[in-house]
Amino acid sequence: MSRFSLDSLLGLYSIPSIGPTRMRKLISVLGSPEQVLNAGMRRLKQVDGIDRKTAEKIISGPDASFVATQLQRIRDYNIEILTYWDDAYPARLKQIYDPPVFLFCKGQLELLTKPLFAVVGTRLPTSYGRMITQRFSAELAKAGFSIISGFARGVDTLAHQTALKEGSGTIAVLGNGLDQIYPPENKKLFDRMVQEGLFVTEYHLGTKPDAGNFPKRNRIISGMSSGVLVTEAGAKSGALLTAMYANDQNREVFAVPGSIQSANSAGTNRLIQSGAKLVQTVDDILNELEGQLSLPLSTEKETRPAPALDGMYKKVFDVLDSEPLHVDQIALRTELTPAETLNALLTLELGGLIRQMAGKMFIRL
């Protein structure tokens, strides 16, 4: 339940130089947004951080056109707004440094009550990164988490898609207004997530996806989460900022190691060097979080019986694991002819036991 009217909060927000920190401070001292907007020069200047110039802007009043436009767009786009003072505002997010004053939301708000886990990474994942992202997102979903990420290309998109496939729900934190779909190729995913997931942003309607917005939104991803998993990230990946925010917010940071020869794993490997927890299975995460969450997590695993194989099919299956292997290497290790190797691979793939990746690489499922 909101303590303050949305009109007055948007009015205060519309005043230049009044950001989230000043809004919270002013309302804390003066009691309500209406009292802030009606205060005189002397009273405003008594608030820490409010100088004469800022007080004059407040006294000049809100941007009525901005407020009216926002309220109309909120209705048009079926947006719900949570404010810092609302009962439904996420408790974990309220605890971070500089929490957003507004959360513009579209979708299934009940997902905010579930335990959330962040899965983030590079926009250009390798076949290894894609496989790892899908595996861990699925296993975290089965353990009881909803997956939260940033709706970006690559790892973020894979994490959202996998969570939807598992039926666990997923939350996307955007770096733009909810009337913008970015990246545009995620239009179908956006439409599905409105029905089965949730979009959250601190940016008002009409805000474009400017590059400077995305680093700041990462603090919300980590702030709402029980922990952050970086599945694959290069040395300059934006996912490393999410990990940095998570550290500052006292959230657990996990990273999947990768080849030292892969530029796409330079960031995750460096995170592990710096103290992030190395992850090989979902149990590495669940064991670390045991006892920290108020909602019980399921740690039951699906046990898959070993397939009954023989001959060349068993030879090929036995040399494969989660690390992609090229068809030529498979033939070499099994001492099969190229024709026999391809025959066995096709049969195993049709049987759902292996998967072909890009570049004639294969992994075991």
Secondary structure, 3 states (H helix, E strand, C coil): CCCCCHHHHHHHHCCCCCCHHHHHHHHHHHCCHHHHHHCCHHHHHCCCCCCHHHHHHHHHCCCHHHHHHHHHHHHHCCCEEEECCCCCCCHHHHCCCCCCCEEEEEECHHHHHCCEEEEECCCCCCHHHHHHHHHHHHHHHHCCCEEEECCCCCHHHHHHHHHHHHCCCEEEECCCCCCCCCCHHHHHHHHHHHHHCEEEECCCCCCCCCCCHHHHHHHHHHHCCCEEEECCCCCCCCHHHHHHHHHHCCCEEEECCCCCCCHHHHHHHHHHHCCCEECCCHHHHHHHHCCCCCCCCCCCCCCCCCCCCCHHHHHHHHHCCCCCEEHHHHHHHHCCCHHHHHHHHHHHHHCCCEEEECCCEEEEC
